[in-house]
Amino acid sequence: MFDKAKKLYDLKRQADSVKKQMEEIFVEIEERGVAVKMRGDNRVETLTIDGAEDKRLKEAFNRALKETQKKVAKKMQGQMGDFGL
């Protein structure tokens, strides 16, 4: 039991480390007046259209991404249960 808990703790630590590393990666793209700065964890940092930052669109995009990730995780949990995990 202790061995399993230690393995789970180590996995969580590794996942946290990877998450932190992903948050430090940035990509900036500009295309026809639209500029997006996005982190490695797929979170939009800034979104500008014709030089004006659009916080509402940025927030909507990030919320949609979060909800999508929740649905995918829920579906994957069900499938992983089918495999006995």
ZISULKA-V603089 format. One record per helix or strand of 3 or more residues. SS is the DSSP state (H for helix, E for strand). FROM is the first residue (numbers start at 0). LEN is the number of residues. Records with the same first field share a line. If there is no record, write none. Layout:
SS->FROM-LEN  FROM-LEN
//
This chain:
H->1-22  54-28
E->25-6  33-6  43-6
//
